Amino acid sequence: MVNLKGSSARSADGSFVPTERTRVENTALTSLLPLLDKSRLKDKNKVDTYILTLAKLMKDMEGLRRGLDVLQRSAVDDHWATKALIEETPIRGLDQVKDKLRRRGVEAVLSGTEWLKAKEVGERAAPLAENKHSLVSRWQKAGKIFAIERAGVKYYPNYIFDDLGNPIPEVAEVLKSFEGYTPIRVASWFESTSSAAGGKRPRELLSNEPKSVIELAKEHVEGALHG
């Protein structure tokens, strides 16, 4: 009789539930045991052959059982080893200094200039237009302006528009240089003082010296690329 000890598990109600190993063994035995029925065997040689085959199968199943046990133990050991490493390894928390600097940067960007909603931009540039949002959307898709999204609403910096409310043409060139930059990063550059601009902010030069802002943007990007 095959020893199936350890090849089943107890369920919540206490009954035995066959494991995968049990199912493999039972399938194999079900296919071979009926062949040992003496009524189906003609001679002793066939009996010996079937007995040898069954013995080989039992040996193979024992190897399978040992292999499965090793895998199960390895999984448990790996779990606890990993858990121990997690408990022992120092965890990196939020860099408080860096977080404060980032917060100050965002505050400087949002408070440094006026920010307009799409409707306000459209009303100033085309007060008679039926769809003012559409006009602003076309400008943004064309890369003429940029916006920062806050609480699901887009806000456009006032300094990228001229006195009539139209985009300053040079802004598009600046945005080309900053391709791939996030809007907040672009706005941060416009808001930061520059030694190359005599200590002024790029946004302060847009209305009177827009060409110089294009050059400042190119120099900034090239400097970032080359270290």
ZALO-695364 format. One record per atom (N, C-alpha, C): x, y, z; atom name. Coordinates in steps of 0.1 Angstrom, whole numbers. Layout:
% residues N
<x X	y Y	z Z	atom CA> .
...
END
This chain:
% residues 227
<x 9	y -12	z 0	atom N> .
<x 0	y 0	z 0	atom CA> .
<x 9	y 12	z 0	atom C> .
<x 5	y 22	z -8	atom N> .
<x 13	y 35	z -9	atom CA> .
<x 11	y 43	z 3	atom C> .
<x 22	y 49	z 9	atom N> .
<x 21	y 57	z 21	atom CA> .
<x 18	y 72	z 16	atom C> .
<x 6	y 76	z 18	atom N> .
<x 2	y 90	z 14	atom CA> .
<x 3	y 100	z 25	atom C> .
<x 10	y 97	z 36	atom N> .
<x 11	y 105	z 48	atom CA> .
<x 17	y 119	z 44	atom C> .
<x 11	y 129	z 48	atom N> .
<x 16	y 143	z 45	atom CA> .
<x 13	y 148	z 31	atom C> .
<x 4	y 140	z 24	atom N> .
<x 1	y 145	z 10	atom CA> .
<x -13	y 151	z 10	atom C> .
<x -19	y 154	z 21	atom N> .
<x -32	y 161	z 22	atom CA> .
<x -31	y 171	z 33	atom C> .
<x -41	y 180	z 33	atom N> .
<x -41	y 191	z 43	atom CA> .
<x -55	y 191	z 49	atom C> .
<x -56	y 197	z 60	atom N> .
<x -70	y 198	z 67	atom CA> .
<x -76	y 212	z 63	atom C> .
<x -89	y 211	z 60	atom N> .
<x -96	y 224	z 57	atom CA> .
<x -101	y 230	z 70	atom C> .
<x -108	y 241	z 69	atom N> .
<x -113	y 248	z 81	atom CA> .
<x -122	y 239	z 90	atom C> .
<x -129	y 230	z 84	atom N> .
<x -139	y 221	z 91	atom CA> .
<x -132	y 208	z 96	atom C> .
<x -119	y 207	z 94	atom N> .
<x -112	y 195	z 99	atom CA> .
<x -111	y 184	z 89	atom C> .
<x -118	y 184	z 78	atom N> .
<x -117	y 174	z 68	atom CA> .
<x -104	y 175	z 60	atom C> .
<x -100	y 163	z 54	atom N> .
<x -88	y 163	z 46	atom CA> .
<x -90	y 168	z 32	atom C> .
<x -82	y 177	z 27	atom N> .
<x -83	y 182	z 13	atom CA> .
<x -70	y 177	z 6	atom C> .
<x -72	y 170	z -5	atom N> .
<x -60	y 165	z -13	atom CA> .
<x -52	y 177	z -18	atom C> .
<x -39	y 175	z -17	atom N> .
<x -30	y 185	z -23	atom CA> .
<x -27	y 181	z -37	atom C> .
<x -19	y 189	z -44	atom N> .
<x -15	y 186	z -58	atom CA> .
<x -7	y 173	z -59	atom C> .
<x 2	y 171	z -48	atom N> .
<x 9	y 158	z -48	atom CA> .
<x 0	y 146	z -47	atom C> .
<x -10	y 147	z -39	atom N> .
<x -20	y 136	z -37	atom CA> .
<x -26	y 133	z -50	atom C> .
<x -30	y 143	z -57	atom N> .
<x -37	y 141	z -70	atom CA> .
<x -28	y 135	z -80	atom C> .
<x -15	y 138	z -80	atom N> .
<x -6	y 132	z -90	atom CA> .
<x -4	y 117	z -87	atom C> .
<x -3	y 114	z -73	atom N> .
<x -1	y 100	z -69	atom CA> .
<x -14	y 92	z -73	atom C> .
<x -25	y 97	z -69	atom N> .
<x -37	y 90	z -71	atom CA> .
<x -40	y 87	z -86	atom C> .
<x -37	y 96	z -94	atom N> .
<x -39	y 94	z -109	atom CA> .
<x -30	y 83	z -114	atom C> .
<x -18	y 83	z -109	atom N> .
<x -8	y 72	z -114	atom CA> .
<x -13	y 59	z -109	atom C> .
<x -16	y 58	z -96	atom N> .
<x -20	y 45	z -90	atom CA> .
<x -33	y 40	z -96	atom C> .
<x -42	y 49	z -99	atom N> .
<x -55	y 45	z -105	atom CA> .
<x -53	y 38	z -118	atom C> .
<x -43	y 43	z -126	atom N> .
<x -40	y 37	z -139	atom CA> .
<x -33	y 24	z -139	atom C> .
<x -26	y 21	z -127	atom N> .
<x -18	y 9	z -127	atom CA> .
<x -23	y -2	z -118	atom C> .
<x -29	y 2	z -107	atom N> .
<x -34	y -9	z -98	atom CA> .
<x -44	y -19	z -104	atom C> .
<x -53	y -14	z -112	atom N> .
<x -63	y -24	z -118	atom CA> .
<x -56	y -34	z -127	atom C> .
<x -44	y -31	z -132	atom N> .
<x -37	y -41	z -140	atom CA> .
<x -31	y -52	z -132	atom C> .
<x -31	y -51	z -118	atom N> .
<x -26	y -62	z -110	atom CA> .
<x -37	y -71	z -106	atom C> .
<x -49	y -68	z -110	atom N> .
<x -60	y -78	z -107	atom CA> .
<x -57	y -91	z -114	atom C> .
<x -56	y -102	z -106	atom N> .
<x -52	y -115	z -111	atom CA> .
<x -61	y -120	z -122	atom C> .
<x -73	y -115	z -122	atom N> .
<x -83	y -120	z -132	atom CA> .
<x -79	y -115	z -146	atom C> .
<x -71	y -104	z -146	atom N> .
<x -67	y -98	z -159	atom CA> .
<x -53	y -103	z -163	atom C> .
<x -46	y -110	z -155	atom N> .
<x -32	y -114	z -158	atom CA> .
<x -32	y -129	z -163	atom C> .
<x -24	y -132	z -173	atom N> .
<x -24	y -145	z -179	atom CA> .
<x -13	y -153	z -173	atom C> .
<x -1	y -147	z -169	atom N> .
<x 10	y -155	z -164	atom CA> .
<x 18	y -147	z -154	atom C> .
<x 28	y -154	z -148	atom N> .
<x 36	y -148	z -137	atom CA> .
<x 45	y -137	z -143	atom C> .
<x 50	y -139	z -155	atom N> .
<x 59	y -129	z -161	atom CA> .
<x 52	y -115	z -161	atom C> .
<x 40	y -115	z -165	atom N> .
<x 33	y -102	z -166	atom CA> .
<x 31	y -96	z -152	atom C> .
<x 29	y -105	z -142	atom N> .
<x 27	y -100	z -128	atom CA> .
<x 40	y -93	z -124	atom C> .
<x 51	y -100	z -127	atom N> .
<x 65	y -95	z -123	atom CA> .
<x 67	y -81	z -130	atom C> .
<x 63	y -81	z -143	atom N> .
<x 65	y -68	z -150	atom CA> .
<x 58	y -57	z -144	atom C> .
<x 45	y -59	z -141	atom N> .
<x 37	y -49	z -135	atom CA> .
<x 42	y -44	z -122	atom C> .
<x 47	y -54	z -114	atom N> .
<x 52	y -51	z -101	atom CA> .
<x 65	y -42	z -102	atom C> .
<x 73	y -46	z -111	atom N> .
<x 85	y -38	z -114	atom CA> .
<x 82	y -24	z -118	atom C> .
<x 72	y -23	z -127	atom N> .
<x 67	y -10	z -132	atom CA> .
<x 62	y -1	z -121	atom C> .
<x 54	y -8	z -112	atom N> .
<x 48	y 0	z -101	atom CA> .
<x 59	y 4	z -91	atom C> .
<x 69	y -4	z -89	atom N> .
<x 79	y -1	z -80	atom CA> .
<x 87	y 11	z -85	atom C> .
<x 90	y 11	z -98	atom N> .
<x 97	y 23	z -104	atom CA> .
<x 88	y 35	z -103	atom C> .
<x 75	y 34	z -105	atom N> .
<x 66	y 46	z -104	atom CA> .
<x 66	y 51	z -90	atom C> .
<x 66	y 42	z -80	atom N> .
<x 66	y 46	z -66	atom CA> .
<x 79	y 54	z -63	atom C> .
<x 91	y 49	z -69	atom N> .
<x 103	y 55	z -66	atom CA> .
<x 103	y 69	z -72	atom C> .
<x 98	y 70	z -85	atom N> .
<x 97	y 84	z -91	atom CA> .
<x 88	y 93	z -83	atom C> .
<x 77	y 88	z -78	atom N> .
<x 68	y 96	z -70	atom CA> .
<x 75	y 101	z -57	atom C> .
<x 83	y 92	z -51	atom N> .
<x 90	y 96	z -39	atom CA> .
<x 100	y 108	z -42	atom C> .
<x 106	y 107	z -54	atom N> .
<x 115	y 118	z -58	atom CA> .
<x 107	y 131	z -60	atom C> .
<x 95	y 129	z -66	atom N> .
<x 87	y 141	z -68	atom CA> .
<x 82	y 147	z -55	atom C> .
<x 79	y 138	z -45	atom N> .
<x 75	y 143	z -32	atom CA> .
<x 86	y 151	z -26	atom C> .
<x 98	y 145	z -26	atom N> .
<x 109	y 152	z -20	atom CA> .
<x 112	y 166	z -27	atom C> .
<x 111	y 166	z -40	atom N> .
<x 113	y 178	z -47	atom CA> .
<x 103	y 189	z -43	atom C> .
<x 90	y 185	z -42	atom N> .
<x 80	y 194	z -38	atom CA> .
<x 82	y 199	z -24	atom C> .
<x 86	y 191	z -15	atom N> .
<x 89	y 195	z -1	atom CA> .
<x 100	y 205	z -1	atom C> .
<x 111	y 203	z -9	atom N> .
<x 122	y 212	z -10	atom CA> .
<x 117	y 226	z -15	atom C> .
<x 109	y 226	z -25	atom N> .
<x 103	y 238	z -30	atom CA> .
<x 95	y 246	z -20	atom C> .
<x 87	y 238	z -13	atom N> .
<x 78	y 245	z -3	atom CA> .
<x 86	y 251	z 8	atom C> .
<x 97	y 243	z 13	atom N> .
<x 105	y 248	z 23	atom CA> .
<x 113	y 261	z 19	atom C> .
<x 118	y 260	z 6	atom N> .
<x 125	y 271	z 0	atom CA> .
<x 117	y 284	z 0	atom C> .
<x 104	y 282	z -4	atom N> .
<x 95	y 294	z -5	atom CA> .
<x 93	y 300	z 9	atom C> .
<x 91	y 292	z 19	atom N> .
<x 90	y 297	z 33	atom CA> .
<x 102	y 304	z 38	atom C> .
<x 114	y 297	z 35	atom N> .
<x 126	y 303	z 40	atom CA> .
<x 129	y 316	z 33	atom C> .
<x 126	y 317	z 20	atom N> .
<x 129	y 329	z 12	atom CA> .
<x 120	y 340	z 18	atom C> .
<x 107	y 337	z 21	atom N> .
<x 98	y 347	z 26	atom CA> .
<x 104	y 353	z 39	atom C> .
<x 108	y 344	z 49	atom N> .
<x 112	y 349	z 61	atom CA> .
<x 126	y 356	z 60	atom C> .
<x 134	y 351	z 51	atom N> .
<x 147	y 358	z 49	atom CA> .
<x 145	y 372	z 44	atom C> .
<x 136	y 373	z 34	atom N> .
<x 133	y 386	z 28	atom CA> .
<x 127	y 395	z 39	atom C> .
<x 118	y 390	z 46	atom N> .
<x 112	y 398	z 57	atom CA> .
<x 122	y 403	z 67	atom C> .
<x 131	y 394	z 70	atom N> .
<x 142	y 398	z 80	atom CA> .
<x 150	y 410	z 74	atom C> .
<x 154	y 409	z 61	atom N> .
<x 161	y 419	z 55	atom CA> .
<x 154	y 432	z 54	atom C> .
<x 141	y 432	z 52	atom N> .
<x 133	y 444	z 52	atom CA> .
<x 133	y 450	z 66	atom C> .
<x 132	y 442	z 76	atom N> .
<x 132	y 447	z 90	atom CA> .
<x 145	y 454	z 93	atom C> .
<x 156	y 448	z 88	atom N> .
<x 169	y 453	z 92	atom CA> .
<x 175	y 464	z 84	atom C> .
<x 170	y 466	z 72	atom N> .
<x 175	y 476	z 63	atom CA> .
<x 169	y 490	z 66	atom C> .
<x 177	y 500	z 67	atom N> .
<x 171	y 514	z 70	atom CA> .
<x 163	y 518	z 58	atom C> .
<x 152	y 525	z 61	atom N> .
<x 143	y 529	z 50	atom CA> .
<x 145	y 544	z 48	atom C> .
<x 144	y 548	z 36	atom N> .
<x 146	y 562	z 32	atom CA> .
<x 132	y 570	z 33	atom C> .
<x 131	y 579	z 41	atom N> .
<x 119	y 587	z 42	atom CA> .
<x 120	y 600	z 34	atom C> .
<x 110	y 608	z 35	atom N> .
<x 110	y 621	z 28	atom CA> .
<x 121	y 630	z 32	atom C> .
<x 128	y 635	z 22	atom N> .
<x 138	y 645	z 25	atom CA> .
<x 131	y 659	z 29	atom C> .
<x 131	y 662	z 42	atom N> .
<x 124	y 673	z 46	atom CA> .
<x 129	y 686	z 40	atom C> .
<x 142	y 687	z 39	atom N> .
<x 148	y 699	z 34	atom CA> .
<x 145	y 701	z 19	atom C> .
<x 146	y 690	z 12	atom N> .
<x 143	y 691	z -3	atom CA> .
<x 128	y 694	z -5	atom C> .
<x 120	y 688	z 4	atom N> .
<x 105	y 690	z 2	atom CA> .
<x 102	y 705	z 5	atom C> .
<x 109	y 711	z 15	atom N> .
<x 106	y 725	z 18	atom CA> .
<x 111	y 734	z 7	atom C> .
<x 122	y 731	z 1	atom N> .
<x 127	y 739	z -10	atom CA> .
<x 118	y 738	z -22	atom C> .
<x 113	y 726	z -25	atom N> .
<x 104	y 724	z -36	atom CA> .
<x 91	y 732	z -34	atom C> .
<x 86	y 731	z -21	atom N> .
<x 74	y 739	z -18	atom CA> .
<x 75	y 754	z -20	atom C> .
<x 87	y 759	z -16	atom N> .
<x 90	y 773	z -17	atom CA> .
<x 91	y 777	z -32	atom C> .
<x 96	y 768	z -40	atom N> .
<x 97	y 770	z -54	atom CA> .
<x 84	y 771	z -61	atom C> .
<x 75	y 762	z -57	atom N> .
<x 61	y 762	z -63	atom CA> .
<x 54	y 775	z -58	atom C> .
<x 56	y 779	z -45	atom N> .
<x 49	y 791	z -40	atom CA> .
<x 54	y 803	z -48	atom C> .
<x 67	y 804	z -51	atom N> .
<x 73	y 815	z -58	atom CA> .
<x 67	y 816	z -72	atom C> .
<x 65	y 805	z -78	atom N> .
<x 60	y 804	z -92	atom CA> .
<x 46	y 809	z -92	atom C> .
<x 38	y 804	z -83	atom N> .
<x 23	y 807	z -83	atom CA> .
<x 20	y 821	z -78	atom C> .
<x 29	y 826	z -70	atom N> .
<x 26	y 840	z -65	atom CA> .
<x 34	y 851	z -71	atom C> .
<x 43	y 847	z -80	atom N> .
<x 52	y 857	z -86	atom CA> .
<x 45	y 865	z -98	atom C> .
<x 35	y 860	z -103	atom N> .
<x 28	y 867	z -114	atom CA> .
<x 13	y 864	z -114	atom C> .
<x 6	y 870	z -123	atom N> .
<x -9	y 868	z -124	atom CA> .
<x -11	y 855	z -132	atom C> .
<x -21	y 848	z -128	atom N> .
<x -24	y 836	z -136	atom CA> .
<x -39	y 837	z -141	atom C> .
<x -41	y 834	z -153	atom N> .
<x -54	y 835	z -160	atom CA> .
<x -60	y 822	z -164	atom C> .
<x -73	y 821	z -162	atom N> .
<x -80	y 809	z -167	atom CA> .
<x -82	y 811	z -182	atom C> .
<x -86	y 800	z -189	atom N> .
<x -87	y 801	z -203	atom CA> .
<x -98	y 811	z -207	atom C> .
<x -109	y 811	z -200	atom N> .
<x -119	y 821	z -203	atom CA> .
<x -115	y 835	z -203	atom C> .
<x -107	y 838	z -193	atom N> .
<x -101	y 852	z -191	atom CA> .
<x -92	y 855	z -202	atom C> .
<x -83	y 845	z -206	atom N> .
<x -74	y 848	z -217	atom CA> .
<x -82	y 850	z -230	atom C> .
<x -92	y 842	z -233	atom N> .
<x -100	y 843	z -245	atom CA> .
<x -108	y 856	z -245	atom C> .
<x -113	y 861	z -234	atom N> .
<x -121	y 873	z -233	atom CA> .
<x -113	y 885	z -236	atom C> .
<x -100	y 885	z -232	atom N> .
<x -91	y 896	z -235	atom CA> .
<x -87	y 897	z -249	atom C> .
<x -83	y 885	z -255	atom N> .
<x -78	y 884	z -268	atom CA> .
<x -89	y 885	z -279	atom C> .
<x -100	y 879	z -276	atom N> .
<x -111	y 879	z -286	atom CA> .
<x -125	y 880	z -279	atom C> .
<x -128	y 892	z -274	atom N> .
<x -140	y 894	z -266	atom CA> .
<x -153	y 890	z -273	atom C> .
<x -153	y 891	z -287	atom N> .
<x -165	y 888	z -295	atom CA> .
<x -166	y 873	z -299	atom C> .
<x -155	y 866	z -297	atom N> .
<x -155	y 852	z -301	atom CA> .
<x -166	y 844	z -293	atom C> .
<x -172	y 834	z -300	atom N> .
<x -183	y 826	z -294	atom CA> .
<x -176	y 816	z -284	atom C> .
<x -165	y 810	z -289	atom N> .
<x -159	y 799	z -281	atom CA> .
<x -145	y 804	z -278	atom C> .
<x -144	y 810	z -266	atom N> .
<x -131	y 816	z -262	atom CA> .
<x -121	y 805	z -258	atom C> .
<x -127	y 794	z -252	atom N> .
<x -118	y 783	z -248	atom CA> .
<x -111	y 776	z -260	atom C> .
<x -118	y 776	z -271	atom N> .
<x -113	y 770	z -283	atom CA> .
<x -101	y 777	z -288	atom C> .
<x -101	y 790	z -288	atom N> .
<x -90	y 799	z -292	atom CA> .
<x -78	y 796	z -283	atom C> .
<x -79	y 795	z -271	atom N> .
<x -68	y 793	z -261	atom CA> .
<x -63	y 779	z -263	atom C> .
<x -72	y 769	z -266	atom N> .
<x -68	y 755	z -268	atom CA> .
<x -59	y 754	z -280	atom C> .
<x -63	y 761	z -291	atom N> .
<x -55	y 761	z -303	atom CA> .
<x -41	y 766	z -301	atom C> .
<x -40	y 777	z -294	atom N> .
<x -27	y 783	z -291	atom CA> .
<x -18	y 773	z -283	atom C> .
<x -24	y 766	z -274	atom N> .
<x -16	y 757	z -266	atom CA> .
<x -12	y 745	z -274	atom C> .
<x -21	y 740	z -282	atom N> .
<x -17	y 728	z -291	atom CA> .
<x -6	y 732	z -301	atom C> .
<x -6	y 745	z -305	atom N> .
<x 4	y 750	z -315	atom CA> .
<x 17	y 753	z -308	atom C> .
<x 18	y 752	z -295	atom N> .
<x 30	y 754	z -287	atom CA> .
<x 33	y 769	z -285	atom C> .
<x 23	y 777	z -286	atom N> .
<x 25	y 792	z -284	atom CA> .
<x 24	y 796	z -270	atom C> .
<x 17	y 788	z -262	atom N> .
<x 16	y 792	z -248	atom CA> .
<x 17	y 779	z -239	atom C> .
<x 18	y 780	z -226	atom N> .
<x 17	y 769	z -217	atom CA> .
<x 9	y 772	z -205	atom C> .
<x 5	y 762	z -198	atom N> .
<x -3	y 764	z -186	atom CA> .
<x 0	y 754	z -175	atom C> .
<x -3	y 758	z -163	atom N> .
<x -2	y 749	z -152	atom CA> .
<x -16	y 744	z -147	atom C> .
<x -17	y 732	z -145	atom N> .
<x -31	y 727	z -142	atom CA> .
<x -31	y 725	z -126	atom C> .
<x -42	y 731	z -121	atom N> .
<x -44	y 731	z -106	atom CA> .
<x -59	y 728	z -104	atom C> .
<x -61	y 717	z -96	atom N> .
<x -74	y 712	z -93	atom CA> .
<x -83	y 711	z -106	atom C> .
<x -77	y 706	z -116	atom N> .
<x -84	y 703	z -129	atom CA> .
<x -86	y 715	z -137	atom C> .
<x -81	y 727	z -133	atom N> .
<x -83	y 739	z -141	atom CA> .
<x -69	y 744	z -146	atom C> .
<x -68	y 748	z -159	atom N> .
<x -56	y 753	z -164	atom CA> .
<x -54	y 768	z -162	atom C> .
<x -42	y 772	z -158	atom N> .
<x -39	y 786	z -156	atom CA> .
<x -27	y 790	z -164	atom C> .
<x -29	y 801	z -171	atom N> .
<x -18	y 806	z -180	atom CA> .
<x -12	y 819	z -174	atom C> .
<x 2	y 819	z -174	atom N> .
<x 9	y 831	z -168	atom CA> .
<x 6	y 843	z -177	atom C> .
<x 4	y 854	z -170	atom N> .
<x 0	y 867	z -177	atom CA> .
<x 12	y 872	z -186	atom C> .
<x 24	y 869	z -182	atom N> .
<x 36	y 874	z -189	atom CA> .
<x 38	y 869	z -203	atom C> .
<x 32	y 858	z -207	atom N> .
<x 34	y 853	z -220	atom CA> .
<x 25	y 859	z -231	atom C> .
<x 16	y 869	z -226	atom N> .
<x 7	y 876	z -235	atom CA> .
<x 11	y 891	z -237	atom C> .
<x 8	y 896	z -248	atom N> .
<x 11	y 910	z -250	atom CA> .
<x -1	y 919	z -245	atom C> .
<x 0	y 932	z -247	atom N> .
<x -10	y 941	z -242	atom CA> .
<x -24	y 938	z -247	atom C> .
<x -25	y 932	z -259	atom N> .
<x -38	y 929	z -265	atom CA> .
<x -43	y 915	z -262	atom C> .
<x -35	y 908	z -254	atom N> .
<x -39	y 894	z -250	atom CA> .
<x -35	y 883	z -259	atom C> .
<x -27	y 886	z -269	atom N> .
<x -22	y 876	z -278	atom CA> .
<x -8	y 871	z -273	atom C> .
<x -5	y 858	z -277	atom N> .
<x 8	y 853	z -272	atom CA> .
<x 19	y 860	z -278	atom C> .
<x 29	y 863	z -270	atom N> .
<x 42	y 869	z -275	atom CA> .
<x 49	y 859	z -283	atom C> .
<x 52	y 862	z -296	atom N> .
<x 57	y 853	z -306	atom CA> .
<x 69	y 845	z -301	atom C> .
<x 78	y 852	z -294	atom N> .
<x 91	y 846	z -289	atom CA> .
<x 88	y 835	z -279	atom C> .
<x 77	y 835	z -272	atom N> .
<x 74	y 824	z -263	atom CA> .
<x 74	y 810	z -269	atom C> .
<x 69	y 810	z -281	atom N> .
<x 69	y 797	z -288	atom CA> .
<x 83	y 792	z -290	atom C> .
<x 93	y 801	z -293	atom N> .
<x 107	y 797	z -295	atom CA> .
<x 113	y 792	z -282	atom C> .
<x 109	y 798	z -271	atom N> .
<x 114	y 794	z -258	atom CA> .
<x 109	y 780	z -255	atom C> .
<x 96	y 778	z -257	atom N> .
<x 90	y 765	z -254	atom CA> .
<x 96	y 754	z -262	atom C> .
<x 101	y 757	z -275	atom N> .
<x 107	y 747	z -283	atom CA> .
<x 120	y 743	z -276	atom C> .
<x 127	y 752	z -270	atom N> .
<x 140	y 749	z -263	atom CA> .
<x 137	y 740	z -251	atom C> .
<x 126	y 742	z -245	atom N> .
<x 122	y 735	z -233	atom CA> .
<x 113	y 723	z -236	atom C> .
<x 114	y 717	z -248	atom N> .
<x 106	y 706	z -251	atom CA> .
<x 109	y 694	z -242	atom C> .
<x 99	y 688	z -236	atom N> .
<x 101	y 677	z -227	atom CA> .
<x 100	y 682	z -212	atom C> .
<x 101	y 695	z -210	atom N> .
<x 101	y 700	z -196	atom CA> .
<x 86	y 701	z -191	atom C> .
<x 84	y 699	z -179	atom N> .
<x 70	y 700	z -173	atom CA> .
<x 67	y 715	z -172	atom C> .
<x 54	y 719	z -173	atom N> .
<x 50	y 733	z -172	atom CA> .
<x 55	y 740	z -160	atom C> .
<x 55	y 733	z -148	atom N> .
<x 60	y 739	z -136	atom CA> .
<x 75	y 742	z -137	atom C> .
<x 82	y 734	z -144	atom N> .
<x 96	y 736	z -145	atom CA> .
<x 99	y 748	z -155	atom C> .
<x 91	y 749	z -165	atom N> .
<x 92	y 760	z -174	atom CA> .
<x 89	y 773	z -167	atom C> .
<x 78	y 773	z -159	atom N> .
<x 74	y 785	z -151	atom CA> .
<x 85	y 789	z -141	atom C> .
<x 91	y 778	z -135	atom N> .
<x 101	y 781	z -125	atom CA> .
<x 113	y 788	z -132	atom C> .
<x 117	y 784	z -144	atom N> .
<x 128	y 791	z -151	atom CA> .
<x 124	y 806	z -154	atom C> .
<x 112	y 808	z -158	atom N> .
<x 108	y 822	z -161	atom CA> .
<x 108	y 830	z -148	atom C> .
<x 106	y 824	z -137	atom N> .
<x 105	y 831	z -124	atom CA> .
<x 119	y 833	z -117	atom C> .
<x 129	y 825	z -121	atom N> .
<x 142	y 826	z -115	atom CA> .
<x 151	y 837	z -120	atom C> .
<x 158	y 843	z -111	atom N> .
<x 167	y 854	z -115	atom CA> .
<x 179	y 848	z -123	atom C> .
<x 184	y 855	z -132	atom N> .
<x 195	y 850	z -140	atom CA> .
<x 207	y 860	z -140	atom C> .
<x 219	y 855	z -138	atom N> .
<x 231	y 863	z -138	atom CA> .
<x 233	y 868	z -152	atom C> .
<x 230	y 859	z -162	atom N> .
<x 232	y 863	z -176	atom CA> .
<x 222	y 874	z -180	atom C> .
<x 212	y 876	z -173	atom N> .
<x 202	y 887	z -176	atom CA> .
<x 203	y 898	z -166	atom C> .
<x 215	y 899	z -160	atom N> .
<x 217	y 910	z -151	atom CA> .
<x 210	y 909	z -138	atom C> .
<x 207	y 897	z -134	atom N> .
<x 199	y 895	z -121	atom CA> .
<x 184	y 896	z -123	atom C> .
<x 180	y 898	z -135	atom N> .
<x 165	y 899	z -138	atom CA> .
<x 159	y 885	z -140	atom C> .
<x 146	y 884	z -140	atom N> .
<x 139	y 872	z -143	atom CA> .
<x 136	y 872	z -158	atom C> .
<x 137	y 860	z -165	atom N> .
<x 133	y 860	z -179	atom CA> .
<x 120	y 866	z -182	atom C> .
<x 110	y 863	z -173	atom N> .
<x 96	y 868	z -176	atom CA> .
<x 96	y 884	z -176	atom C> .
<x 105	y 890	z -169	atom N> .
<x 106	y 905	z -169	atom CA> .
<x 111	y 910	z -182	atom C> .
<x 118	y 902	z -190	atom N> .
<x 124	y 907	z -203	atom CA> .
<x 115	y 904	z -215	atom C> .
<x 104	y 896	z -213	atom N> .
<x 96	y 892	z -224	atom CA> .
<x 90	y 904	z -232	atom C> .
<x 85	y 914	z -225	atom N> .
<x 78	y 925	z -232	atom CA> .
<x 87	y 934	z -239	atom C> .
<x 100	y 936	z -234	atom N> .
<x 109	y 946	z -240	atom CA> .
<x 121	y 940	z -247	atom C> .
<x 125	y 928	z -243	atom N> .
<x 137	y 922	z -249	atom CA> .
<x 134	y 907	z -251	atom C> .
<x 124	y 904	z -259	atom N> .
<x 120	y 890	z -261	atom CA> .
<x 130	y 881	z -268	atom C> .
<x 138	y 887	z -277	atom N> .
<x 149	y 879	z -283	atom CA> .
<x 159	y 874	z -273	atom C> .
<x 162	y 882	z -264	atom N> .
<x 172	y 878	z -254	atom CA> .
<x 167	y 867	z -245	atom C> .
<x 154	y 866	z -244	atom N> .
<x 149	y 855	z -236	atom CA> .
<x 150	y 841	z -243	atom C> .
<x 149	y 842	z -257	atom N> .
<x 152	y 830	z -265	atom CA> .
<x 166	y 825	z -263	atom C> .
<x 176	y 834	z -263	atom N> .
<x 190	y 830	z -261	atom CA> .
<x 192	y 825	z -247	atom C> .
<x 186	y 831	z -237	atom N> .
<x 187	y 827	z -223	atom CA> .
<x 182	y 812	z -222	atom C> .
<x 171	y 809	z -228	atom N> .
<x 165	y 796	z -228	atom CA> .
<x 175	y 786	z -234	atom C> .
<x 180	y 789	z -245	atom N> .
<x 190	y 780	z -252	atom CA> .
<x 202	y 777	z -244	atom C> .
<x 207	y 788	z -238	atom N> .
<x 219	y 787	z -229	atom CA> .
<x 216	y 778	z -217	atom C> .
<x 204	y 780	z -212	atom N> .
<x 200	y 772	z -200	atom CA> .
<x 200	y 757	z -203	atom C> .
<x 194	y 754	z -214	atom N> .
<x 192	y 740	z -218	atom CA> .
<x 206	y 734	z -221	atom C> .
<x 214	y 741	z -229	atom N> .
<x 227	y 736	z -232	atom CA> .
<x 236	y 734	z -220	atom C> .
<x 235	y 743	z -210	atom N> .
<x 242	y 742	z -198	atom CA> .
<x 238	y 730	z -190	atom C> .
<x 225	y 727	z -190	atom N> .
<x 220	y 715	z -183	atom CA> .
<x 225	y 703	z -190	atom C> .
<x 226	y 703	z -203	atom N> .
<x 230	y 691	z -210	atom CA> .
<x 245	y 688	z -208	atom C> .
<x 253	y 698	z -207	atom N> .
<x 267	y 696	z -206	atom CA> .
<x 272	y 697	z -192	atom C> .
<x 263	y 697	z -182	atom N> .
<x 267	y 697	z -169	atom CA> .
<x 268	y 710	z -162	atom C> .
END
